[in-house]
Amino acid sequence: MQDAKNNMQKEKGKKWDGKSRPSSELYKENWNEIFGQKEQEELKASFKQSLANKKEREKKEEKQ
């Protein structure tokens, strides 16, 4: 009888591990809304910096 109670308690459901997230369309949309725009802004800033670095290198090459 004791074993049956222990088995029933263990089978109540999978416990949340604290790491996994429910994957649904709404979750993906919200993630993109929060982080997607930030990523695009970072890419634009990186691209601008890259262009500035290229211009600076070209100026140095012209002076030499």
PDB file of N, CA, C and O in Angstrom:
ATOM      1  N   MET A   1       0.820  -1.196   0.000  1.00  0.00           N
ATOM      2  CA  MET A   1       0.000   0.000   0.000  1.00  0.00           C
ATOM      3  C   MET A   1       0.868   1.266   0.000  1.00  0.00           C
ATOM      4  O   MET A   1       0.563   2.235  -0.695  1.00  0.00           O
ATOM      5  N   GLN A   2       1.930   1.247   0.769  1.00  0.00           N
ATOM      6  CA  GLN A   2       2.851   2.382   0.848  1.00  0.00           C
ATOM      7  C   GLN A   2       3.491   2.656  -0.514  1.00  0.00           C
ATOM      8  O   GLN A   2       3.623   3.814  -0.911  1.00  0.00           O
ATOM      9  N   ASP A   3       3.889   1.599  -1.235  1.00  0.00           N
ATOM     10  CA  ASP A   3       4.514   1.766  -2.546  1.00  0.00           C
ATOM     11  C   ASP A   3       3.552   2.385  -3.550  1.00  0.00           C
ATOM     12  O   ASP A   3       3.972   3.187  -4.384  1.00  0.00           O
ATOM     13  N   ALA A   4       2.294   2.038  -3.491  1.00  0.00           N
ATOM     14  CA  ALA A   4       1.301   2.578  -4.415  1.00  0.00           C
ATOM     15  C   ALA A   4       1.154   4.091  -4.217  1.00  0.00           C
ATOM     16  O   ALA A   4       1.014   4.826  -5.194  1.00  0.00           O
ATOM     17  N   LYS A   5       1.184   4.556  -2.983  1.00  0.00           N
ATOM     18  CA  LYS A   5       1.085   5.995  -2.710  1.00  0.00           C
ATOM     19  C   LYS A   5       2.308   6.737  -3.245  1.00  0.00           C
ATOM     20  O   LYS A   5       2.175   7.819  -3.818  1.00  0.00           O
ATOM     21  N   ASN A   6       3.488   6.166  -3.064  1.00  0.00           N
ATOM     22  CA  ASN A   6       4.703   6.805  -3.553  1.00  0.00           C
ATOM     23  C   ASN A   6       4.706   6.895  -5.074  1.00  0.00           C
ATOM     24  O   ASN A   6       5.121   7.909  -5.635  1.00  0.00           O
ATOM     25  N   ASN A   7       4.248   5.844  -5.743  1.00  0.00           N
ATOM     26  CA  ASN A   7       4.189   5.843  -7.198  1.00  0.00           C
ATOM     27  C   ASN A   7       3.201   6.882  -7.712  1.00  0.00           C
ATOM     28  O   ASN A   7       3.459   7.539  -8.720  1.00  0.00           O
ATOM     29  N   MET A   8       2.088   7.032  -7.034  1.00  0.00           N
ATOM     30  CA  MET A   8       1.078   8.000  -7.455  1.00  0.00           C
ATOM     31  C   MET A   8       1.624   9.423  -7.320  1.00  0.00           C
ATOM     32  O   MET A   8       1.354  10.274  -8.168  1.00  0.00           O
ATOM     33  N   GLN A   9       2.372   9.678  -6.282  1.00  0.00           N
ATOM     34  CA  GLN A   9       2.919  11.012  -6.081  1.00  0.00           C
ATOM     35  C   GLN A   9       3.960  11.339  -7.154  1.00  0.00           C
ATOM     36  O   GLN A   9       4.038  12.487  -7.592  1.00  0.00           O
ATOM     37  N   LYS A  10       4.740  10.386  -7.577  1.00  0.00           N
ATOM     38  CA  LYS A  10       5.769  10.620  -8.577  1.00  0.00           C
ATOM     39  C   LYS A  10       5.172  10.833  -9.960  1.00  0.00           C
ATOM     40  O   LYS A  10       5.799  11.478 -10.800  1.00  0.00           O
ATOM     41  N   GLU A  11       4.002  10.319 -10.216  1.00  0.00           N
ATOM     42  CA  GLU A  11       3.410  10.385 -11.540  1.00  0.00           C
ATOM     43  C   GLU A  11       2.488  11.589 -11.726  1.00  0.00           C
ATOM     44  O   GLU A  11       1.756  11.647 -12.713  1.00  0.00           O
ATOM     45  N   LYS A  12       2.507  12.534 -10.818  1.00  0.00           N
ATOM     46  CA  LYS A  12       1.589  13.673 -10.914  1.00  0.00           C
ATOM     47  C   LYS A  12       1.885  14.555 -12.116  1.00  0.00           C
ATOM     48  O   LYS A  12       0.987  15.240 -12.607  1.00  0.00           O
ATOM     49  N   GLY A  13       3.067  14.557 -12.581  1.00  0.00           N
ATOM     50  CA  GLY A  13       3.397  15.371 -13.748  1.00  0.00           C
ATOM     51  C   GLY A  13       4.853  15.739 -13.760  1.00  0.00           C
ATOM     52  O   GLY A  13       5.555  15.634 -12.755  1.00  0.00           O
ATOM     53  N   LYS A  14       5.284  16.164 -14.897  1.00  0.00           N
ATOM     54  CA  LYS A  14       6.674  16.551 -15.044  1.00  0.00           C
ATOM     55  C   LYS A  14       6.892  17.899 -14.363  1.00  0.00           C
ATOM     56  O   LYS A  14       6.137  18.846 -14.585  1.00  0.00           O
ATOM     57  N   LYS A  15       7.888  17.973 -13.564  1.00  0.00           N
ATOM     58  CA  LYS A  15       8.209  19.218 -12.880  1.00  0.00           C
ATOM     59  C   LYS A  15       8.964  20.131 -13.826  1.00  0.00           C
ATOM     60  O   LYS A  15       9.725  19.661 -14.672  1.00  0.00           O
ATOM     61  N   TRP A  16       8.763  21.417 -13.691  1.00  0.00           N
ATOM     62  CA  TRP A  16       9.446  22.389 -14.515  1.00  0.00           C
ATOM     63  C   TRP A  16      10.902  22.457 -14.098  1.00  0.00           C
ATOM     64  O   TRP A  16      11.201  22.579 -12.910  1.00  0.00           O
ATOM     65  N   ASP A  17      11.805  22.379 -15.049  1.00  0.00           N
ATOM     66  CA  ASP A  17      13.228  22.336 -14.733  1.00  0.00           C
ATOM     67  C   ASP A  17      13.851  23.730 -14.602  1.00  0.00           C
ATOM     68  O   ASP A  17      15.031  23.847 -14.271  1.00  0.00           O
ATOM     69  N   GLY A  18      13.080  24.775 -14.855  1.00  0.00           N
ATOM     70  CA  GLY A  18      13.596  26.125 -14.718  1.00  0.00           C
ATOM     71  C   GLY A  18      14.343  26.611 -15.941  1.00  0.00           C
ATOM     72  O   GLY A  18      14.743  27.774 -15.983  1.00  0.00           O
ATOM     73  N   LYS A  19      14.544  25.776 -16.924  1.00  0.00           N
ATOM     74  CA  LYS A  19      15.303  26.153 -18.112  1.00  0.00           C
ATOM     75  C   LYS A  19      14.447  26.143 -19.370  1.00  0.00           C
ATOM     76  O   LYS A  19      14.525  27.062 -20.185  1.00  0.00           O
ATOM     77  N   SER A  20      13.651  25.127 -19.525  1.00  0.00           N
ATOM     78  CA  SER A  20      12.867  24.999 -20.753  1.00  0.00           C
ATOM     79  C   SER A  20      11.723  26.005 -20.765  1.00  0.00           C
ATOM     80  O   SER A  20      11.213  26.404 -19.718  1.00  0.00           O
ATOM     81  N   ARG A  21      11.342  26.398 -21.948  1.00  0.00           N
ATOM     82  CA  ARG A  21      10.251  27.347 -22.107  1.00  0.00           C
ATOM     83  C   ARG A  21       9.190  26.735 -23.014  1.00  0.00           C
ATOM     84  O   ARG A  21       9.511  25.959 -23.915  1.00  0.00           O
ATOM     85  N   PRO A  22       7.957  27.075 -22.783  1.00  0.00           N
ATOM     86  CA  PRO A  22       6.918  26.585 -23.685  1.00  0.00           C
ATOM     87  C   PRO A  22       7.097  27.251 -25.052  1.00  0.00           C
ATOM     88  O   PRO A  22       7.202  28.475 -25.134  1.00  0.00           O
ATOM     89  N   SER A  23       7.131  26.483 -26.082  1.00  0.00           N
ATOM     90  CA  SER A  23       7.332  27.021 -27.414  1.00  0.00           C
ATOM     91  C   SER A  23       5.987  27.125 -28.115  1.00  0.00           C
ATOM     92  O   SER A  23       5.395  26.117 -28.502  1.00  0.00           O
ATOM     93  N   SER A  24       5.525  28.320 -28.268  1.00  0.00           N
ATOM     94  CA  SER A  24       4.271  28.550 -28.975  1.00  0.00           C
ATOM     95  C   SER A  24       4.467  29.754 -29.891  1.00  0.00           C
ATOM     96  O   SER A  24       5.463  30.470 -29.783  1.00  0.00           O
ATOM     97  N   GLU A  25       3.536  29.967 -30.770  1.00  0.00           N
ATOM     98  CA  GLU A  25       3.633  31.092 -31.697  1.00  0.00           C
ATOM     99  C   GLU A  25       3.617  32.423 -30.938  1.00  0.00           C
ATOM    100  O   GLU A  25       4.352  33.347 -31.285  1.00  0.00           O
ATOM    101  N   LEU A  26       2.793  32.516 -29.923  1.00  0.00           N
ATOM    102  CA  LEU A  26       2.716  33.736 -29.123  1.00  0.00           C
ATOM    103  C   LEU A  26       4.057  34.016 -28.433  1.00  0.00           C
ATOM    104  O   LEU A  26       4.517  35.158 -28.403  1.00  0.00           O
ATOM    105  N   TYR A  27       4.675  32.978 -27.886  1.00  0.00           N
ATOM    106  CA  TYR A  27       5.976  33.140 -27.226  1.00  0.00           C
ATOM    107  C   TYR A  27       7.001  33.663 -28.225  1.00  0.00           C
ATOM    108  O   TYR A  27       7.758  34.583 -27.917  1.00  0.00           O
ATOM    109  N   LYS A  28       7.026  33.077 -29.421  1.00  0.00           N
ATOM    110  CA  LYS A  28       7.986  33.509 -30.442  1.00  0.00           C
ATOM    111  C   LYS A  28       7.748  34.954 -30.855  1.00  0.00           C
ATOM    112  O   LYS A  28       8.702  35.714 -31.024  1.00  0.00           O
ATOM    113  N   GLU A  29       6.490  35.342 -31.020  1.00  0.00           N
ATOM    114  CA  GLU A  29       6.169  36.720 -31.389  1.00  0.00           C
ATOM    115  C   GLU A  29       6.612  37.691 -30.306  1.00  0.00           C
ATOM    116  O   GLU A  29       7.190  38.738 -30.600  1.00  0.00           O
ATOM    117  N   ASN A  30       6.342  37.344 -29.056  1.00  0.00           N
ATOM    118  CA  ASN A  30       6.735  38.225 -27.959  1.00  0.00           C
ATOM    119  C   ASN A  30       8.250  38.325 -27.845  1.00  0.00           C
ATOM    120  O   ASN A  30       8.784  39.401 -27.578  1.00  0.00           O
ATOM    121  N   TRP A  31       8.937  37.218 -28.045  1.00  0.00           N
ATOM    122  CA  TRP A  31      10.401  37.233 -27.989  1.00  0.00           C
ATOM    123  C   TRP A  31      10.948  38.143 -29.075  1.00  0.00           C
ATOM    124  O   TRP A  31      11.845  38.949 -28.827  1.00  0.00           O
ATOM    125  N   ASN A  32      10.405  38.013 -30.276  1.00  0.00           N
ATOM    126  CA  ASN A  32      10.867  38.849 -31.378  1.00  0.00           C
ATOM    127  C   ASN A  32      10.572  40.323 -31.126  1.00  0.00           C
ATOM    128  O   ASN A  32      11.362  41.194 -31.491  1.00  0.00           O
ATOM    129  N   GLU A  33       9.437  40.594 -30.503  1.00  0.00           N
ATOM    130  CA  GLU A  33       9.087  41.977 -30.190  1.00  0.00           C
ATOM    131  C   GLU A  33      10.074  42.576 -29.196  1.00  0.00           C
ATOM    132  O   GLU A  33      10.456  43.739 -29.327  1.00  0.00           O
ATOM    133  N   ILE A  34      10.482  41.805 -28.221  1.00  0.00           N
ATOM    134  CA  ILE A  34      11.381  42.295 -27.180  1.00  0.00           C
ATOM    135  C   ILE A  34      12.823  42.336 -27.668  1.00  0.00           C
ATOM    136  O   ILE A  34      13.483  43.370 -27.561  1.00  0.00           O
ATOM    137  N   PHE A  35      13.320  41.221 -28.202  1.00  0.00           N
ATOM    138  CA  PHE A  35      14.732  41.093 -28.523  1.00  0.00           C
ATOM    139  C   PHE A  35      15.043  41.285 -30.000  1.00  0.00           C
ATOM    140  O   PHE A  35      16.159  41.673 -30.349  1.00  0.00           O
ATOM    141  N   GLY A  36      14.083  41.023 -30.866  1.00  0.00           N
ATOM    142  CA  GLY A  36      14.326  41.120 -32.301  1.00  0.00           C
ATOM    143  C   GLY A  36      14.718  42.516 -32.733  1.00  0.00           C
ATOM    144  O   GLY A  36      15.663  42.681 -33.506  1.00  0.00           O
ATOM    145  N   GLN A  37      14.019  43.513 -32.255  1.00  0.00           N
ATOM    146  CA  GLN A  37      14.325  44.896 -32.612  1.00  0.00           C
ATOM    147  C   GLN A  37      15.695  45.287 -32.084  1.00  0.00           C
ATOM    148  O   GLN A  37      16.451  45.985 -32.759  1.00  0.00           O
ATOM    149  N   LYS A  38      16.007  44.846 -30.898  1.00  0.00           N
ATOM    150  CA  LYS A  38      17.300  45.169 -30.303  1.00  0.00           C
ATOM    151  C   LYS A  38      18.421  44.604 -31.167  1.00  0.00           C
ATOM    152  O   LYS A  38      19.436  45.263 -31.394  1.00  0.00           O
ATOM    153  N   GLU A  39      18.228  43.392 -31.642  1.00  0.00           N
ATOM    154  CA  GLU A  39      19.233  42.761 -32.485  1.00  0.00           C
ATOM    155  C   GLU A  39      19.426  43.556 -33.772  1.00  0.00           C
ATOM    156  O   GLU A  39      20.561  43.760 -34.202  1.00  0.00           O
ATOM    157  N   GLN A  40      18.356  44.002 -34.384  1.00  0.00           N
ATOM    158  CA  GLN A  40      18.447  44.787 -35.615  1.00  0.00           C
ATOM    159  C   GLN A  40      19.184  46.108 -35.360  1.00  0.00           C
ATOM    160  O   GLN A  40      20.001  46.537 -36.174  1.00  0.00           O
ATOM    161  N   GLU A  41      18.891  46.735 -34.242  1.00  0.00           N
ATOM    162  CA  GLU A  41      19.560  47.993 -33.910  1.00  0.00           C
ATOM    163  C   GLU A  41      21.051  47.769 -33.704  1.00  0.00           C
ATOM    164  O   GLU A  41      21.865  48.587 -34.131  1.00  0.00           O
ATOM    165  N   GLU A  42      21.413  46.668 -33.055  1.00  0.00           N
ATOM    166  CA  GLU A  42      22.826  46.361 -32.842  1.00  0.00           C
ATOM    167  C   GLU A  42      23.527  46.081 -34.167  1.00  0.00           C
ATOM    168  O   GLU A  42      24.676  46.482 -34.352  1.00  0.00           O
ATOM    169  N   LEU A  43      22.859  45.405 -35.083  1.00  0.00           N
ATOM    170  CA  LEU A  43      23.447  45.135 -36.386  1.00  0.00           C
ATOM    171  C   LEU A  43      23.675  46.426 -37.168  1.00  0.00           C
ATOM    172  O   LEU A  43      24.711  46.585 -37.813  1.00  0.00           O
ATOM    173  N   LYS A  44      22.723  47.340 -37.114  1.00  0.00           N
ATOM    174  CA  LYS A  44      22.877  48.620 -37.803  1.00  0.00           C
ATOM    175  C   LYS A  44      24.044  49.408 -37.230  1.00  0.00           C
ATOM    176  O   LYS A  44      24.840  49.977 -37.977  1.00  0.00           O
ATOM    177  N   ALA A  45      24.147  49.441 -35.909  1.00  0.00           N
ATOM    178  CA  ALA A  45      25.238  50.162 -35.261  1.00  0.00           C
ATOM    179  C   ALA A  45      26.583  49.543 -35.629  1.00  0.00           C
ATOM    180  O   ALA A  45      27.554  50.257 -35.880  1.00  0.00           O
ATOM    181  N   SER A  46      26.635  48.234 -35.660  1.00  0.00           N
ATOM    182  CA  SER A  46      27.867  47.541 -36.025  1.00  0.00           C
ATOM    183  C   SER A  46      28.252  47.847 -37.463  1.00  0.00           C
ATOM    184  O   SER A  46      29.429  48.047 -37.763  1.00  0.00           O
ATOM    185  N   PHE A  47      27.270  47.883 -38.348  1.00  0.00           N
ATOM    186  CA  PHE A  47      27.525  48.181 -39.755  1.00  0.00           C
ATOM    187  C   PHE A  47      28.053  49.603 -39.917  1.00  0.00           C
ATOM    188  O   PHE A  47      28.991  49.832 -40.680  1.00  0.00           O
ATOM    189  N   LYS A  48      27.458  50.557 -39.206  1.00  0.00           N
ATOM    190  CA  LYS A  48      27.925  51.940 -39.274  1.00  0.00           C
ATOM    191  C   LYS A  48      29.367  52.047 -38.790  1.00  0.00           C
ATOM    192  O   LYS A  48      30.179  52.754 -39.388  1.00  0.00           O
ATOM    193  N   GLN A  49      29.680  51.346 -37.708  1.00  0.00           N
ATOM    194  CA  GLN A  49      31.040  51.369 -37.184  1.00  0.00           C
ATOM    195  C   GLN A  49      32.005  50.755 -38.173  1.00  0.00           C
ATOM    196  O   GLN A  49      33.127  51.233 -38.343  1.00  0.00           O
ATOM    197  N   SER A  50      31.568  49.698 -38.822  1.00  0.00           N
ATOM    198  CA  SER A  50      32.390  49.035 -39.835  1.00  0.00           C
ATOM    199  C   SER A  50      32.704  49.986 -40.983  1.00  0.00           C
ATOM    200  O   SER A  50      33.846  50.043 -41.441  1.00  0.00           O
ATOM    201  N   LEU A  51      31.716  50.729 -41.451  1.00  0.00           N
ATOM    202  CA  LEU A  51      31.941  51.694 -42.524  1.00  0.00           C
ATOM    203  C   LEU A  51      32.909  52.797 -42.086  1.00  0.00           C
ATOM    204  O   LEU A  51      33.776  53.210 -42.856  1.00  0.00           O
ATOM    205  N   ALA A  52      32.757  53.265 -40.856  1.00  0.00           N
ATOM    206  CA  ALA A  52      33.644  54.301 -40.339  1.00  0.00           C
ATOM    207  C   ALA A  52      35.088  53.787 -40.275  1.00  0.00           C
ATOM    208  O   ALA A  52      36.027  54.507 -40.615  1.00  0.00           O
ATOM    209  N   ASN A  53      35.251  52.539 -39.838  1.00  0.00           N
ATOM    210  CA  ASN A  53      36.595  51.956 -39.769  1.00  0.00           C
ATOM    211  C   ASN A  53      37.208  51.837 -41.163  1.00  0.00           C
ATOM    212  O   ASN A  53      38.402  52.074 -41.345  1.00  0.00           O
ATOM    213  N   LYS A  54      36.393  51.470 -42.133  1.00  0.00           N
ATOM    214  CA  LYS A  54      36.874  51.321 -43.504  1.00  0.00           C
ATOM    215  C   LYS A  54      37.347  52.668 -44.048  1.00  0.00           C
ATOM    216  O   LYS A  54      38.410  52.751 -44.662  1.00  0.00           O
ATOM    217  N   LYS A  55      36.560  53.720 -43.825  1.00  0.00           N
ATOM    218  CA  LYS A  55      36.950  55.050 -44.284  1.00  0.00           C
ATOM    219  C   LYS A  55      38.255  55.492 -43.642  1.00  0.00           C
ATOM    220  O   LYS A  55      39.109  56.085 -44.301  1.00  0.00           O
ATOM    221  N   GLU A  56      38.407  55.201 -42.358  1.00  0.00           N
ATOM    222  CA  GLU A  56      39.623  55.581 -41.642  1.00  0.00           C
ATOM    223  C   GLU A  56      40.836  54.843 -42.210  1.00  0.00           C
ATOM    224  O   GLU A  56      41.903  55.435 -42.367  1.00  0.00           O
ATOM    225  N   ARG A  57      40.680  53.575 -42.514  1.00  0.00           N
ATOM    226  CA  ARG A  57      41.779  52.806 -43.113  1.00  0.00           C
ATOM    227  C   ARG A  57      42.151  53.358 -44.480  1.00  0.00           C
ATOM    228  O   ARG A  57      43.330  53.474 -44.815  1.00  0.00           O
ATOM    229  N   GLU A  58      41.140  53.695 -45.264  1.00  0.00           N
ATOM    230  CA  GLU A  58      41.398  54.242 -46.598  1.00  0.00           C
ATOM    231  C   GLU A  58      42.141  55.569 -46.521  1.00  0.00           C
ATOM    232  O   GLU A  58      43.025  55.823 -47.339  1.00  0.00           O
ATOM    233  N   LYS A  59      41.802  56.421 -45.556  1.00  0.00           N
ATOM    234  CA  LYS A  59      42.501  57.691 -45.381  1.00  0.00           C
ATOM    235  C   LYS A  59      43.961  57.464 -45.012  1.00  0.00           C
ATOM    236  O   LYS A  59      44.847  58.153 -45.517  1.00  0.00           O
ATOM    237  N   LYS A  60      44.213  56.498 -44.133  1.00  0.00           N
ATOM    238  CA  LYS A  60      45.585  56.196 -43.734  1.00  0.00           C
ATOM    239  C   LYS A  60      46.386  55.670 -44.912  1.00  0.00           C
ATOM    240  O   LYS A  60      47.565  55.996 -45.054  1.00  0.00           O
ATOM    241  N   GLU A  61      45.759  54.857 -45.764  1.00  0.00           N
ATOM    242  CA  GLU A  61      46.453  54.309 -46.917  1.00  0.00           C
ATOM    243  C   GLU A  61      46.796  55.402 -47.928  1.00  0.00           C
ATOM    244  O   GLU A  61      47.844  55.342 -48.571  1.00  0.00           O
ATOM    245  N   GLU A  62      45.916  56.403 -48.074  1.00  0.00           N
ATOM    246  CA  GLU A  62      46.165  57.496 -48.995  1.00  0.00           C
ATOM    247  C   GLU A  62      47.345  58.354 -48.537  1.00  0.00           C
ATOM    248  O   GLU A  62      48.122  58.839 -49.359  1.00  0.00           O
ATOM    249  N   LYS A  63      47.473  58.536 -47.228  1.00  0.00           N
ATOM    250  CA  LYS A  63      48.556  59.358 -46.694  1.00  0.00           C
ATOM    251  C   LYS A  63      49.909  58.688 -46.852  1.00  0.00           C
ATOM    252  O   LYS A  63      50.931  59.371 -46.930  1.00  0.00           O
ATOM    253  N   GLN A  64      49.933  57.372 -46.899  1.00  0.00           N
ATOM    254  CA  GLN A  64      51.210  56.663 -46.988  1.00  0.00           C
ATOM    255  C   GLN A  64      51.668  56.655 -48.356  1.00  0.00           C
ATOM    256  O   GLN A  64      52.731  56.105 -48.647  1.00  0.00           O
TER     257      GLN A  64
END
